[in-house]
Amino acid sequence: MSKSVELAARIKSSAGDEAPEYGLILGSGLGHLSGTIEDGVAIPYDDLPGFPHAGVSGHVPKLVVGDLEGTRVAVFGGRSHYYESGKADAMRLPLEVLAALGTEKLILTNAAGAVNENLAPGGLMLLNDHIAFAGTNPLIGEATDARFVPMTDAHDVEMRAALKAAAKEEGVELPEGVYGWFSGPSFETPAEIRAARVLGMDAVGMSTVPEIILGRFLGLRCAAISVITNMGAGMSEESISHDHTKQMAPLGAAKLENVLRRFLRT
């Protein structure tokens, strides 16, 4: 029995056999959402051998399985980033477990810096594509031909349309754009932000892309939304820091929570 199947069986023994319809990976500012799950079973990552520690402040390292707005979900209250360990596949086991639970759809959220001047702190951006600027890939080392994952449809068209419709119903602006993945943990330089603009990025961050690649590798349909917490380096006078990100994230996260709840109700 593989580790992912074994862990999925352990989770089912506590949370029941019903497969979650969606997996949700929560970024900065949305960790509290896991505490609102109805009839939720919470399992700390420490109780799931091989799960990451999610050692970034603002994340809640536990898996919660239950109902949110009447939809069965598996909520990951935190993620491990590439910059924590140098391992781009740090979230592979959790996503393998999600697939082993029978889940077919994955929604990711993150905090990001704006490169497009039409985006503003406190707003949202729906990813319609991404650029893996970090220079690595979570499938490096995969021995099978399954590693050659096509990425044309990485950001699911139908899920994006449904999220846009939910945002419209909530009166929330949800522009689409391209997300650029930088390795971190240092923030980007002004020159890197200028390069990102030339390359066609609308926002930049340090997560999400590895999970999208892993999700597609595992056959999951994926969608992702960024909470814009700051303008990119050199684009404004604001001071960029992780503390600033944590302070700004809740502003957009409140809008994102409304969109996600509406999306799950439809």
Long-range contacts (C-beta under 8 A, 24 or more apart in sequence): 2-96, 2-100, 3-49, 3-50, 3-93, 3-96, 4-93, 4-96, 4-97, 4-99, 4-100, 5-100, 7-48, 7-49, 7-50, 7-93, 7-97, 7-100, 8-97, 8-100, 8-101, 10-48, 11-41, 11-43, 11-48, 11-63, 11-65, 11-97, 11-101, 12-101, 14-41, 14-43, 14-65, 15-41, 15-43, 15-65, 15-66, 16-41, 16-65, 18-72, 19-72, 19-101, 19-102, 19-103, 20-65, 20-72, 20-73, 20-74, 20-98, 20-101, 20-102, 20-103, 21-71, 21-72, 21-73, 21-103, 21-104, 21-105, 22-71, 22-72, 22-73, 22-74, 22-103, 22-105, 22-106, 22-107, 22-264, 23-73, 23-74, 23-75, 23-76, 23-95, 23-98, 23-103, 23-105, 23-106, 23-107, 23-220, 24-68, 24-73, 24-74, 24-75, 24-76, 24-106, 24-107, 24-108, 24-109, 24-260, 25-76, 25-79, 25-91, 25-106, 25-107, 25-108, 25-109, 25-211, 26-59, 26-60, 26-75, 26-76, 26-77, 26-78, 26-109, 27-59, 27-79, 27-108, 27-109, 27-110, 27-111, 27-207, 27-208, 27-227, 27-249, 28-56, 28-58, 28-59, 28-110, 28-111, 28-227, 28-229, 28-245, 28-246, 28-249, 28-253, 29-58, 29-111, 29-227, 29-246, 29-249, 29-250, 29-252, 29-253, 30-109, 30-227, 30-249, 30-253, 30-256, 30-257, 31-58, 31-59, 31-60, 31-77, 31-78, 32-60, 33-68, 33-75, 33-257, 33-260, 34-60, 34-62, 34-64, 34-75, 34-77, 35-64, 36-68, 37-64, 37-65, 37-66, 37-67, 37-68, 37-73, 37-75, 38-66, 38-67, 38-68, 39-66, 39-67, 40-64, 40-65, 40-66, 40-67, 40-75, 41-65, 41-66, 45-78, 48-94, 48-97, 50-93, 51-93, 51-94, 52-78, 52-79, 52-80, 52-84, 52-85, 52-90, 52-91, 52-94, 53-80, 54-78, 54-79, 54-80, 55-80, 55-84, 56-81, 56-84, 57-242, 57-246, 58-245, 58-246, 58-249, 63-94, 65-101, 68-260, 68-261, 68-264, 69-261, 69-262, 69-264, 69-265, 70-264, 70-265, 71-264, 71-265, 73-264, 74-98, 74-101, 74-103, 79-207, 79-211, 81-184, 81-185, 81-206, 81-207, 82-134, 82-136, 82-183, 82-184, 82-206, 82-207, 82-210, 83-183, 83-184, 83-185, 83-206, 88-134, 88-136, 88-137, 88-138, 88-140, 88-210, 89-138, 89-139, 89-140, 89-141, 89-210, 89-214, 90-138, 90-210, 91-138, 91-210, 91-211, 91-214, 92-138, 92-214, 95-211, 95-214, 95-215, 95-218, 95-220, 96-218, 98-218, 98-220, 99-218, 99-219, 99-220, 103-220, 104-219, 104-220, 104-221, 105-156, 105-159, 105-220, 105-221, 105-222, 105-223, 106-211, 106-215, 106-220, 106-221, 106-222, 106-223, 107-159, 107-222, 107-223, 107-224, 107-225, 107-260, 108-207, 108-208, 108-211, 108-212, 108-222, 108-223, 108-224, 108-225, 109-224, 109-225, 109-226, 109-227, 109-253, 109-256, 110-179, 110-205, 110-207, 110-208, 110-224, 110-225, 110-226, 110-227, 111-205, 111-226, 111-227, 111-229, 111-245, 111-248, 111-249, 112-179, 112-203, 112-204, 112-205, 112-226, 112-227, 112-228, 112-229, 113-187, 113-188, 113-193, 113-203, 113-204, 113-205, 113-228, 113-229, 113-230, 113-231, 113-232, 113-233, 113-240, 114-202, 114-203, 114-228, 114-230, 114-231, 114-232, 114-235, 115-180, 115-193, 115-196, 115-197, 115-201, 115-202, 115-203, 115-204, 115-232, 115-235, 116-177, 116-197, 116-202, 116-203, 117-231, 117-235, 118-175, 119-175, 119-177, 119-202, 119-203, 119-228, 120-228, 120-231, 121-228, 121-229, 121-230, 121-231, 121-238, 121-248, 121-251, 121-252, 122-228, 122-248, 122-251, 122-252, 122-255, 123-173, 123-175, 123-228, 123-252, 123-255, 124-167, 124-172, 124-173, 124-174, 124-175, 124-225, 124-226, 124-227, 124-228, 124-252, 124-255, 124-256, 124-259, 125-174, 125-175, 125-176, 125-177, 125-179, 125-202, 125-203, 125-225, 125-226, 125-228, 126-160, 126-163, 126-164, 126-167, 126-174, 126-175, 126-176, 126-177, 126-223, 126-224, 126-225, 127-155, 127-176, 127-177, 127-178, 127-179, 127-208, 127-223, 127-224, 127-225, 127-226, 128-155, 128-160, 128-176, 128-177, 128-178, 129-154, 129-155, 129-178, 129-179, 130-154, 130-155, 130-178, 130-179, 130-180, 130-181, 130-208, 130-209, 130-212, 131-178, 131-179, 131-180, 131-181, 131-199, 131-200, 131-201, 132-181, 132-209, 132-213, 133-180, 133-181, 133-182, 133-196, 133-199, 133-201, 133-204, 134-181, 134-182, 134-183, 134-209, 135-183, 136-183, 137-210, 137-213, 138-210, 138-213, 138-214, 139-213, 139-214, 139-217, 142-217, 146-217, 147-217, 149-213, 149-216, 149-217, 150-216, 151-213, 151-216, 154-212, 154-213, 154-216, 154-222, 155-212, 155-222, 155-223, 155-224, 156-221, 156-222, 156-223, 158-221, 159-221, 159-222, 159-223, 160-223, 162-263, 162-266, 163-223, 163-225, 163-259, 163-263, 165-266, 166-259, 166-260, 166-262, 166-263, 166-266, 167-259, 167-262, 169-262, 170-255, 170-258, 170-259, 170-262, 172-255, 172-258, 172-259, 174-225, 174-259, 177-201, 177-202, 177-203, 178-202, 178-203, 179-203, 179-204, 179-205, 179-208, 179-209, 179-224, 179-226, 180-204, 180-205, 181-205, 181-206, 181-207, 181-208, 181-209, 181-210, 182-206, 187-233, 187-240, 187-241, 188-232, 188-233, 189-233, 189-234, 190-232, 190-233, 190-234, 192-233, 193-232, 193-233, 193-234, 193-235, 194-234, 196-232, 203-228, 204-232, 225-256, 225-259, 227-251, 227-252, 227-253, 227-256, 228-252
